[in-house]
């Protein structure tokens, strides 16, 4: 007997040379918020022509939905701690039922935006799948849910600062060394930038002339008191932020997820 799941995985690998696969043949479609989670999910639906169950793993939660003909038919299962999941499981979408569409969209958005990484695995549909006349095109759902399928994700430093602003006392965001955004105790950070960063960069370049790619560097003794300051950079973006030292694990994990 032909293993259709295995065959589908191998075919997907052939047409997606840049795809990243994890255990079990699942494919990474969003990591660190790029592409944007809901855009990534709806793109998978829009790319599904033959009837398939798409199982998305988002942290400790999995969501299985049926798609066919580039249409989202309905969610068939959710595992994990998701409040009110019974309100969306088994509810199949129809253009005549906007309330269900909105409920499913809100649930998917809440689950996906909380995940650092999203994977998808396609499998044949079981006999209990929704009927062929159900479903709404992915492009129509994108309009209803306010999702831009073609949106380019924000660059890595901007994503990192936005995702972790809650554990930062203040931040400066610069592009080509020009200030774009300042939040919190930005006056202190601006003084650190003016007095220390140029000298630090010069010294760092001498020690690590081969340094390439995105970096996150904790600056020792840059801030008086119990807080700390760190510098992140990637290409022409730079972020300088203060943070509680207890949050360093969260910050490092987030930076690693965003920069891959």
Secondary structure, 3 states (H helix, E strand, C coil): CCCHHHHHHHHHHHHCCCCEECHHHCEEEEECCECCHHHHHHHHHHCCCCCEEEEEEECCEEEEEEEECCEEEEEEEEECCCCCHHHCCCCECCCCCHHHHHHHHHHHHHHHHCCCEEEEEEECCCCCCCCCCCCEEHHHHHHHHCCCCCCCCCCHHHHHHHHCHHHEEEEEEEECCEEEEEEECHHHHHHHHHHHHHHHHHHHHHHCCCCCCCEEEEECCCCCCCCEEEEEEECCEEEEEEECHHHHHHHHHHHHHHHC
